C-alpha cells in the first residue's frame, strides 16, 4: 500500500503467518482422541554436549521455575466472549514472537501415560520457529548448529512461562509444559490446536516445517478453541497468495528478503547508512563525568528523593498489569546469571577481530536481537558507583550493543501511555537479558571474560554505547537514541567483553536536521518534558535536554496507564520500512539516508504528511490486550485509561517552557541512602549556567576548564584518602 502498511488491518492475534487461511478438518479431533496416550520421555533428557546447548538448557531450567504457581486470590473482570479472551492470550503469545498459536480442548489421550490428570480442560499451544543458522564459514556456525533445537526450546519456555504467569495473575490456574517438564503430548495438542500436521510420526508446521519447538500452557481458563488443520493444509500454505501476504500476513517476499541477507547483518540495511568518525552530537570526552547509579531518577524515586507518592509507585508503575508483572518476575530470575567463571582460553582460534565480530553479531541475531553494533567502551560510559555506593572499576574493553524492537503492531494499537506501555518495556528487557546472558555465558565458555548489562543490573550507561556502536543518533526526545529503521521503538541491552572485536563507527542519517525541524514528540508529550528549544550542553553532552524529573514523575504516577512511551509512539520514525511496509515510508527512509541534499525539502513535507495520514493515532484493530490493573494482588478494571490520539493543532511557546537541569553537582552523593530531596527551584535556575554547543566549542578552543557544575558530588561516607581516590574515578 502507498500510505499505510499492508498489515494495518491485520489483528495481532492472527500472527505473522496466515494460519487463518488454511483449511480445517474437525474430524481430526475424533481420530486424535482415539489414540493411545504417549509414553513419557526418559527421566534424563539428553542435552547435546556443546557449550551453547548447555547454556540454553540452563536458561530453560530458569524459566522452568515459572511452570506452576498459585493464581491470584480473585479472578479478573474478563468478558464472557471466549473469542475475545482467546484474542488476549494469542495476542500476548504473538507479541512475544511465537510463530503459531492455537487453542484446543485436552482429550484424555493427550495426557502422557501415567501422568496425573488435573482439572485443566484447555491447552494453549505455542510453536516457536528456530533461529537462522550462520553460514558454515562463520565461526558462530559451529556454536549454533548443534544447539538450534535447545535454543528453540529455551525460547518456548520463556514465552510459555510469561503466558502462564499472565493467566495466573488474572486469577486462573495455569501450568507450563516445556521440554523436559511436560505431562502432556505436545505434538498431539499441536495437531488438535491447528498449528501443526502429522507427518512421518512428527508434528510439522505448514509454514516452517519441522524447524520449530513447542510449548503448551494448560489452564482452567475457558477460551475459544481452534479446529485442527486439514490434511492438505501444507499445500495451501504455498502459492501466490502467501507470497503476496494474504490478509496482511507477512509476505513470502519479505521472508525471502531476510533469508538472503548475510547472517551477521540485521534485517535492516544498516550497511547503507553513512558512517562517521564521531557521533553527530558534540561530546566533550574529557569533560563528561562518570556518574553514580544513585543519580538515575528511577533510583532517586526509589530512595524517596521525589517524595512519598513517587517512591511508592516506583515498586508498581511498570509492573501493575498482569503481563508486565509476569515479565518482571522472569527478568529478575536472570540477574544472578549475568556473570560467571571464565573457562580456559581457547588458543589462537579467536584472534581475528573481524571474524569474531561477525560471529558475535550472527549469534545475537540467531538468539533474537533486532539490531547489533560493537564499540569500545569510553570511560564515561561506566557508572562510577553501584546503587549502594561501592565504586565500579572499569573491567572490559568492548561493548556488544543490541536493540530489541518493542513491537510496531502492538504500539500501533496503543496510545503510548496506556496499560500496555509497561508491558512493551518489560518484553524488551526480558528478551534482551536472555540474549545477552546466553551470549556472555558462551564467550566465558570460550575463555573470554564477558558480562551481560541489563535493565535490571548494568554497570554501564547504554546511551553513549548505542551512539558509539553506530546504532543511532541522539534525538529531540532527549536522553534517547533514534535508529533510522525502527526509530525510538526499542530497548537496549549490552554485553561487555574482552574478546578481540572489530568495532563499528557512529552513523549520520541526518537526524539532527530532522529533529531540529520536527517537534511532534514535544507536542505530544503528556507532561511537557521534551524540549521545544535548541540543543544545549549537559554534563559534557550536546542534547535537547529532557526534563527528566517531570518525565519520571509522570511515568511513575500515571494513573491511567502503566508508565509511558508516548514519544516513541508518536515519532515519525516509528514506522515499518521492510517489503511489507508502506511505499511512502520505504521511499522516505531511502531518501533520508541517501539524499542528504533533499532534507530541507523533505523534512517539512515528512512532518506534515505524518500528521495528515494519522501516524501516531491508535489503530484499535491492533489492540489485543485487556485494560487491567493489579491492585493489592488482584487484577481489576482500572478507573480510567488513556485513549489519546495526536493533536496537530497544539502549540507551545519555547520561551515559556521551563526545563529543570540536574547537573552533576546537583546529584546525590553516590553512597547516600534515604531521601536526598530534589530542589526543582534550583534545577530551573541552573538553566543560567547552561552552554550552547558553540559556546562550549569556543571555551574549549580558548583552553578554559570544564564548568564547575560538571563535577559530581563526592562520596560522603569515606575517609579523606578514600574519598579522594573514589572522586578521581569520575574522570578516569
C-alpha positions in Angstrom: 0.0 0.0 0.0 1.1 3.6 -0.6 0.5 5.4 2.7 -0.1 2.5 5.2 1.5 -0.8 6.0 0.0 -3.9 4.4 -0.5 -5.2 8.0 -2.6 -2.2 9.0 -5.9 -4.1 9.2 -4.4 -7.4 10.4 -5.2 -8.1 14.1 -2.2 -9.0 16.2 -3.8 -12.2 17.5 -3.7 -13.6 13.9 0.1 -13.7 13.9 2.6 -13.1 11.2 1.7 -16.2 9.2 -1.7 -16.6 7.5 -2.6 -19.6 9.6 -6.3 -18.5 9.5 -6.5 -19.0 5.7 -5.7 -22.8 5.8 -8.5 -25.4 5.6 -9.7 -27.0 8.8 -11.0 -30.5 9.5 -12.9 -31.0 12.8 -12.9 -34.8 12.2 -9.3 -34.9 13.2 -10.4 -34.4 16.8 -12.1 -37.8 16.9 -9.1 -39.5 15.4 -6.6 -37.9 17.7 -8.7 -38.5 20.8 -8.8 -42.2 19.9 -5.0 -42.5 20.1 -3.3 -44.2 22.9 -1.5 -42.0 25.4 2.1 -41.5 24.6 4.8 -42.8 26.9 6.6 -40.1 28.9 10.1 -39.2 27.8 13.1 -40.7 29.7 13.7 -39.3 33.2 17.0 -37.9 32.0 16.6 -35.9 28.8 19.8 -35.8 26.8 21.2 -32.4 26.1 23.7 -32.0 23.3 27.3 -31.9 24.6 28.2 -28.4 23.3 28.6 -25.1 25.1 25.6 -23.3 23.7 23.2 -26.2 24.2 24.2 -26.5 27.9 23.8 -22.7 28.4 20.4 -22.6 26.7 19.3 -25.6 28.7 20.4 -23.9 31.9 18.2 -20.9 30.9 15.3 -23.2 30.1 15.6 -24.5 33.6 15.5 -21.0 35.0 12.2 -20.4 33.1 11.0 -23.7 34.4 10.8 -22.0 37.7 7.6 -20.4 36.4 6.0 -23.7 35.3 3.4 -23.6 38.1 2.2 -21.3 40.8 -0.8 -20.1 42.8 -3.3 -17.9 41.0 -4.4 -14.5 42.3 -6.9 -14.7 45.1 -9.7 -13.4 42.9 -10.5 -13.6 39.2 -10.1 -10.6 36.9 -13.1 -9.0 35.2 -12.9 -10.5 31.7 -15.7 -10.7 29.0 -17.8 -13.8 28.7 -16.9 -13.8 25.0 -14.5 -16.7 24.7 -13.2 -15.4 21.3 -12.2 -12.1 23.0 -10.4 -14.0 25.7 -8.6 -16.0 23.2 -7.5 -12.9 21.3 -5.9 -11.6 24.5 -3.9 -14.8 25.1 -3.0 -15.2 21.5 -2.1 -11.6 21.1 0.3 -11.9 24.0 1.9 -15.0 22.6 2.4 -13.4 19.2 3.7 -10.2 20.8 6.3 -12.4 22.4 7.3 -13.7 19.0 5.5 -17.1 18.7 5.3 -18.3 15.1 1.9 -20.0 15.6 -0.6 -20.1 18.5 -3.6 -22.4 18.7 -6.1 -23.4 21.5 -7.8 -26.7 21.9 -9.6 -28.9 24.4 -7.5 -31.6 26.1 -8.6 -35.1 25.4 -7.7 -37.9 27.9 -5.3 -39.3 25.3 -3.2 -36.1 25.3 -2.0 -36.7 28.9 1.2 -38.8 28.9 0.8 -42.4 30.1 0.8 -42.5 33.9 0.7 -38.7 34.3 -1.6 -37.2 36.9 -4.6 -35.6 35.1 -5.6 -32.3 36.6 -8.8 -30.2 36.0 -7.3 -28.2 33.1 -9.5 -28.5 30.1 -7.9 -26.0 27.8 -4.5 -26.1 26.1 -2.7 -23.1 24.6 -0.1 -24.4 22.1 2.9 -22.3 21.2 5.0 -23.1 18.2 8.3 -21.2 18.0 10.4 -21.0 14.8 14.1 -21.9 15.2 16.7 -19.3 14.6 18.5 -19.0 11.3 21.9 -20.7 11.2 25.0 -18.7 10.3 26.9 -19.7 7.2 29.4 -22.6 7.6 32.3 -20.1 7.1 31.1 -18.1 10.1 32.6 -19.0 13.5 29.2 -18.9 15.0 28.0 -21.8 12.8 29.8 -24.3 15.0 28.3 -22.7 18.1 24.8 -22.7 16.9 24.3 -25.8 14.6 24.1 -28.4 17.4 22.1 -26.0 19.7 19.3 -25.0 17.4 16.6 -27.1 19.0 17.7 -26.4 22.6 17.7 -22.7 21.9 14.2 -23.0 20.4 13.1 -25.0 23.5 14.6 -22.2 25.7 12.6 -19.5 23.8 9.4 -21.6 24.0 9.9 -22.0 27.8 10.3 -18.2 28.1 7.1 -17.5 26.3 5.1 -20.2 28.0 6.2 -19.0 31.4 5.1 -15.5 30.7 1.7 -16.6 29.2 1.0 -18.9 32.2 2.0 -16.2 34.6 -0.3 -13.7 32.9 -3.3 -16.1 33.3 -2.4 -16.8 36.9 -2.2 -13.1 37.7 -5.8 -12.8 36.3 -6.9 -15.4 38.9 -7.0 -18.8 37.0 -4.7 -21.8 37.3 -2.2 -22.4 34.5 0.7 -24.7 34.0 3.6 -24.7 31.5 4.6 -27.8 29.6 8.1 -27.4 28.1 10.9 -29.7 27.0 11.9 -31.9 29.9 8.9 -30.7 32.0 5.7 -31.9 30.4 2.9 -34.2 31.4 1.1 -33.8 28.0 1.7 -34.9 24.5 2.7 -31.6 23.0 2.7 -32.9 19.4 -0.8 -34.2 19.7 -2.0 -31.0 21.2 -0.3 -29.0 18.4 -2.3 -31.1 15.8 -5.6 -30.6 17.8 -4.9 -26.8 18.2 -4.5 -26.4 14.4 -0.8 -25.3 14.4 0.7 -28.5 13.0 0.1 -31.6 10.9 1.3 -35.1 11.5 4.0 -36.2 9.1 6.1 -39.4 9.5 5.4 -39.5 13.2 6.1 -35.9 14.0 4.3 -32.6 14.0 5.2 -30.2 11.3 4.2 -26.6 10.7 2.7 -26.0 7.2 4.8 -22.8 7.0 8.1 -23.6 8.8 8.2 -27.4 8.6 10.0 -29.3 11.4 12.2 -26.3 12.3 10.3 -25.4 15.4 9.9 -26.0 19.2 6.7 -26.5 21.1 5.4 -25.4 24.5 1.9 -25.8 25.9 0.1 -23.9 28.7 -2.8 -25.9 30.2 -5.4 -24.0 32.1 -8.9 -23.9 33.6 -9.4 -20.5 32.0 -12.1 -21.0 29.3 -11.1 -19.9 25.8 -12.4 -20.3 22.3 -10.9 -23.3 20.5 -9.4 -23.7 17.1 -10.1 -26.5 14.7 -7.4 -28.9 13.5 -5.8 -28.3 10.1 -7.0 -30.3 7.1 -4.6 -32.9 5.6 -3.9 -30.6 2.6 -3.2 -27.5 4.6 0.5 -27.5 3.7 -0.3 -27.1 0.0 -2.4 -24.1 0.8 0.5 -22.6 2.8 2.3 -22.1 -0.5 1.5 -20.2 -3.6 1.0 -16.6 -4.9 -1.4 -15.5 -2.1 1.1 -16.4 0.6 3.9 -14.9 -1.4 2.0 -11.6 -1.6 0.9 -11.8 2.1 -2.7 -12.8 2.1 -4.9 -11.0 4.7 -2.0 -8.7 5.6 0.2 -11.5 6.8 4.0 -11.3 6.4 4.7 -11.9 2.8 6.8 -14.6 1.3 8.9 -12.0 -0.4 9.7 -10.3 2.9 10.8 -13.7 4.4 12.9 -14.3 1.4 14.5 -10.9 1.6 15.6 -11.6 5.2 16.8 -15.0 4.3 19.1 -13.7 1.6 20.9 -11.3 3.9 24.2 -12.5 5.5 23.6 -13.8 9.0 25.8 -11.1 10.6 23.6 -8.4 9.1 20.3 -7.4 10.7 17.0 -7.5 8.7 17.6 -3.7 8.2 20.1 -2.3 5.7 22.3 -0.6 8.3 25.3 -1.1 5.9 23.8 1.6 3.7 23.8 4.3 6.4 26.7 6.8 6.3 29.4 6.1 8.9 31.3 9.0 10.6 34.3 9.3 12.9 32.2 10.6 15.9 28.6 10.8 16.9 26.7 13.7 15.3 26.1 15.5 18.6 29.0 17.1 20.4 30.6 15.0 23.2 33.4 16.6 25.2 35.1 13.4 26.1 37.5 14.9 28.6 34.7 16.7 30.4 31.9 14.1 30.6 31.8 13.0 34.3 31.2 9.4 35.3 28.0 9.3 37.3 26.8 7.0 40.0 23.7 4.8 39.7 22.3 6.7 42.7 21.8 9.7 40.4 19.4 8.0 38.0 15.9 9.3 38.5 14.2 6.0 38.9 16.8 5.2 41.6 16.2 8.6 43.2 12.5 7.9 43.3 13.2 4.5 44.9 15.2 6.3 47.6 12.4 8.8 48.3 14.1 11.9 46.6 10.9 12.6 44.6 8.5 12.2 47.6 6.4 9.5 49.1 4.0 9.0 46.2 6.7 8.5 43.6 8.6 6.2 46.0 5.5 4.1 46.5 4.7 3.9 42.8 8.4 3.0 42.0 7.6 -0.5 43.1 4.5 -0.6 41.0 4.4 1.7 38.0 5.5 -0.5 35.2 4.5 -3.8 36.7 0.8 -3.2 37.5 -0.5 -5.1 34.5 -0.8 -8.9 34.7 1.5 -9.4 31.7 4.2 -6.9 32.8 4.2 -8.5 36.3 4.8 -11.9 34.7 7.6 -10.5 32.6 9.1 -8.7 35.6 9.4 -11.9 37.6 11.1 -13.6 34.7 13.6 -10.7 34.3 14.6 -10.8 38.0 15.2 -14.5 37.7 18.0 -13.9 35.2 20.0 -11.4 37.2 22.1 -13.9 39.1 23.4 -15.4 35.8 24.7 -12.2 34.2 28.3 -13.1 35.1 30.2 -16.2 36.0 33.5 -18.0 35.9 35.7 -17.9 32.8 36.9 -21.2 31.1 40.5 -21.7 30.0 41.4 -19.7 26.9 40.6 -21.2 23.5 44.0 -20.7 21.9 44.5 -18.9 18.6 41.1 -19.6 17.0 39.6 -16.3 18.1 42.4 -13.8 17.4 40.8 -12.3 14.3 38.7 -9.3 15.5 36.7 -9.1 12.2 35.8 -12.8 12.3 34.9 -12.6 16.0 32.7 -9.6 15.4 30.8 -11.3 12.6 30.3 -14.4 14.7 29.1 -12.3 17.7 26.6 -10.5 15.5 25.4 -13.7 13.9 24.9 -15.3 17.3 23.0 -12.2 18.5 20.6 -12.5 15.5 20.3 -16.2 15.9 19.1 -15.6 19.5 16.7 -12.8 18.6 18.4 -9.4 18.6 16.9 -7.0 16.1 20.0 -4.7 15.6 23.5 -5.2 16.9 26.6 -3.0 16.9 30.0 -3.1 18.6 32.2 -0.3 20.1 35.0 0.2 22.5 33.7 1.5 25.9 34.6 5.1 26.7 35.4 5.6 30.3 32.3 7.9 30.9 30.0 5.0 29.8 30.9 3.2 33.0 28.9 4.2 36.1 31.2 5.4 38.9 29.4 3.7 41.7 26.8 1.0 42.3 23.5 1.7 43.9 24.9 1.1 47.4 27.9 3.4 46.8 30.6 0.9 46.0 32.9 2.2 43.4 32.9 0.5 40.0 36.3 -0.2 38.4 36.2 -0.4 34.6 36.8 -4.1 33.6 36.1 -4.8 29.9 37.2 -3.1 26.7 34.3 -3.8 24.3 30.6 -3.5 24.3 28.2 -5.5 22.1 25.1 -3.4 21.9 21.8 -4.9 21.0 18.4 -3.3 20.3 15.1 -5.2 20.9 12.2 -3.9 18.9 9.2 -3.2 21.2 6.7 -4.3 18.5 5.3 -2.0 15.9 1.9 -3.7 15.7 1.2 -3.5 19.4 2.4 0.1 19.6 0.0 0.9 16.8 -2.9 -0.2 18.9 -1.7 1.8 22.0 -1.8 5.5 23.0 1.8 5.2 24.3 0.8 5.8 27.9 -1.9 3.3 28.4 -2.0 -0.1 30.1 0.3 -1.9 27.6 3.2 0.6 27.8 4.9 -1.1 30.7 4.5 -4.5 29.1 6.2 -3.3 25.9 9.2 -2.3 28.0 9.3 -5.4 30.1 9.2 -7.6 27.0 12.2 -5.8 25.6 14.1 -6.1 28.8 13.4 -9.8 29.2 14.3 -10.7 25.7 17.5 -8.6 25.9 18.5 -10.1 29.3 18.0 -13.6 27.8 20.0 -12.9 24.7 22.9 -11.0 26.3 23.0 -13.6 29.2 23.4 -16.5 26.9 25.9 -14.7 24.7 28.1 -13.8 27.7 28.0 -17.3 29.0 29.0 -18.6 25.6 32.0 -16.2 25.5 33.0 -17.2 29.0 32.9 -20.9 28.0 35.4 -20.0 25.2 37.8 -18.3 27.7 36.8 -14.7 27.4 35.5 -12.5 30.2 32.0 -11.3 29.5 29.0 -9.9 31.4 25.5 -9.0 30.3 24.5 -5.5 31.3 20.7 -5.4 31.6 18.0 -3.0 32.7 17.9 -4.9 35.9 21.6 -4.7 36.6 24.1 -2.7 34.5 27.5 -1.2 35.3 27.4 0.8 32.1 25.2 3.5 30.6 23.6 2.3 27.4 23.0 5.6 25.6 26.7 6.5 24.8 27.3 2.9 23.8 24.4 2.9 21.4 25.8 6.1 19.8 29.4 4.7 19.5 28.2 1.3 18.3 26.6 3.0 15.3 23.0 2.2 16.0 21.5 5.6 16.1 21.8 9.4 16.8 20.7 11.3 19.8 17.2 12.8 19.3 15.0 15.6 20.5 13.4 13.1 22.8 16.4 13.9 25.0 18.3 11.1 26.5 17.1 8.7 23.8 18.7 7.5 20.6 16.8 7.0 17.3 17.6 4.3 14.8 17.0 5.1 11.1 14.8 2.0 10.7 12.9 1.4 14.0 13.1 5.0 15.3 12.9 5.1 19.1 10.9 1.9 19.3 13.4 -0.3 21.1 15.0 -1.3 24.4 18.7 -1.9 24.6 20.9 -4.5 26.2 24.7 -4.7 26.3 27.2 -7.4 26.7 30.7 -6.3 27.7 33.8 -8.4 27.0 37.5 -8.5 26.3 37.2 -10.8 23.3 39.0 -9.0 20.4 36.4 -7.4 18.3 36.2 -5.1 15.2 34.2 -2.1 16.1 31.5 -0.2 14.2 31.6 3.6 13.5 28.9 6.0 14.6 26.3 6.9 12.0 24.8 10.0 10.4 21.4 9.8 8.7 20.6 13.4 9.1 18.6 13.1 12.4 19.9 16.4 13.8 18.4 18.3 11.0 15.2 16.3 11.2 14.7 16.8 15.0 15.6 20.5 14.6 12.6 20.8 12.3 10.1 18.2 13.7 8.5 18.9 17.1 6.0 16.1 17.1 7.3 14.3 20.2 7.4 17.5 22.2 4.0 18.5 21.0 2.5 15.1 22.0 4.4 14.6 25.3 1.7 14.3 28.0 3.8 16.1 30.7 5.6 18.7 28.5 9.0 17.2 29.4 10.5 17.3 25.9 12.3 20.5 24.9 10.8 22.8 22.3 14.0 24.8 22.1 17.5 24.3 20.8 20.1 21.7 21.9 22.3 22.6 24.8 25.3 21.1 26.6 24.5 19.0 29.6 27.3 17.3 31.6 29.5 17.3 28.5 26.9 16.1 26.0 25.0 18.1 23.4 21.4 17.2 23.6 17.8 18.5 23.6 17.6 18.4 27.4 14.7 16.4 28.6 13.1 17.5 31.9 13.9 14.1 33.5 12.3 14.9 36.8 8.9 15.8 35.2 9.1 12.7 32.8 10.0 10.4 35.7 7.1 11.6 37.9 4.6 11.2 35.1 5.8 7.7 34.2 5.7 6.7 37.9 2.4 8.2 38.9 0.4 7.7 35.6 -3.0 6.6 37.0 -4.5 5.9 33.5 -1.8 3.5 32.3 1.4 1.8 33.1 4.5 4.0 32.6 4.8 5.9 29.3 6.3 5.6 25.9 4.2 8.3 24.1 7.3 9.9 22.5 8.1 6.5 20.9 4.5 6.0 19.7 4.2 9.4 18.0 7.7 9.8 16.5 7.5 9.9 12.6 10.4 7.5 12.5 8.3 4.8 14.3 7.4 3.1 11.1 7.7 -0.1 9.0 10.3 0.0 6.2 10.6 -3.6 5.1 9.0 -5.1 2.0 5.6 -5.1 3.7 5.8 -1.5 4.8 4.0 1.4 3.1 5.7 2.6 -0.1 5.9 6.2 1.2 7.8 5.1 4.3 10.3 3.0 2.3 10.9 5.8 -0.2 11.3 8.4 2.6 13.7 6.1 4.5 15.9 5.6 1.4 15.9 9.3 0.6 16.6 10.3 4.2 19.7 8.0 4.3 21.0 8.6 0.8 19.8 12.0 -0.3 21.0 14.5 2.4 20.7 17.4 0.0 17.0 16.9 -0.1 16.4 17.2 3.6 15.4 21.0 3.6 12.6 20.0 1.2 11.7 16.6 2.6 11.6 17.2 6.3 8.8 19.7 6.4 6.8 17.5 4.0 7.5 14.4 6.0 6.4 16.0 9.3 3.2 17.4 7.7 2.5 14.1 5.9 3.0 12.1 9.1 0.1 14.0 10.8 -2.0 14.0 7.6 -2.1 10.3 7.3 -2.7 9.9 11.0 0.5 8.3 12.2 0.6 8.3 16.0 -3.2 7.7 16.3 -4.4 4.5 17.9 -5.3 1.7 15.5 -7.8 -0.3 17.5 -7.6 -3.3 15.2 -4.2 -3.9 16.9 -5.5 -3.7 20.5 -5.3 -7.3 21.7 -4.9 -6.7 25.5 -7.3 -6.1 28.3 -7.0 -2.8 30.2 -6.2 -4.3 33.6 -4.5 -3.1 36.7 -3.2 -5.2 39.6 -4.3 -3.7 43.0 -3.3 -5.4 46.2 -2.5 -8.6 44.3 -5.8 -8.7 42.4 -6.4 -7.8 38.8 -9.2 -5.3 38.4 -10.6 -2.9 35.8 -8.7 0.4 36.1 -10.7 3.5 36.9 -9.5 5.2 33.7 -7.4 4.5 30.6 -5.5 6.9 28.4 -7.1 7.0 25.0 -5.4 10.0 23.5 -4.6 10.4 19.8 -2.5 13.1 18.2 -3.2 16.9 18.4 -1.6 18.7 15.4 -3.2 22.0 16.5 -1.4 22.1 19.8 1.4 24.7 20.1 3.7 25.9 22.9 6.0 28.9 23.1 9.5 27.5 23.6 10.5 30.6 25.5 7.8 29.9 28.1 8.8 26.3 28.7 10.6 25.5 31.9 13.2 22.7 31.9 14.9 21.5 35.0 18.7 20.9 34.9 20.1 18.5 37.4 23.8 18.8 36.6 26.4 16.6 38.1 26.9 19.0 41.0 23.2 18.6 41.9 23.3 14.8 42.0 23.1 12.9 45.3 26.3 11.6 46.7 27.0 8.1 45.4 26.8 6.5 48.8 23.9 8.5 50.2 21.0 6.4 51.4 17.5 7.6 52.2 15.9 10.7 50.7 18.0 13.4 49.2 15.1 15.7 48.2 15.3 17.2 44.7 15.5 21.0 44.6 13.4 21.9 41.5 13.7 25.6 42.0 17.5 25.4 41.9 17.3 23.0 38.9 15.2 25.5 37.0 17.7 28.3 37.9 20.5 26.1 36.7 19.5 27.0 33.1 21.5 30.1 33.5 24.8 28.2 33.5 24.0 26.0 30.5 26.2 26.5 27.5 25.2 26.2 23.8 27.3 23.8 21.8 29.0 26.7 20.0 29.9 28.3 23.4 31.3 25.0 24.6 33.5 24.7 21.5 34.7 28.2 21.9 35.5 27.7 25.6 37.5 24.5 24.8 39.4 26.3 22.0 40.4 29.0 24.5 41.8 26.3 26.8 39.4 27.1 29.6 38.5 24.4 32.2 35.3 22.4 32.3 32.4 24.1 34.1 32.1 23.5 37.9 28.7 22.0 37.5 30.2 19.1 35.6 31.8 17.9 38.8 29.7 15.3 40.7 29.1 15.3 44.4 31.8 13.2 46.1 31.1 10.2 48.4 30.1 11.2 52.0 30.9 8.0 54.0 34.6 7.5 53.3 37.7 8.9 55.0 39.6 11.7 53.2 42.1 9.4 51.4 39.3 7.1 50.2 37.1 9.9 49.2 39.9 11.4 47.1 40.6 8.1 45.4 36.9 7.5 44.6 36.4 11.0 43.4 39.2 10.5 40.9 37.2 7.7 39.4 34.8 10.2 37.9 37.3 11.5 35.4 39.4 8.4 34.8 
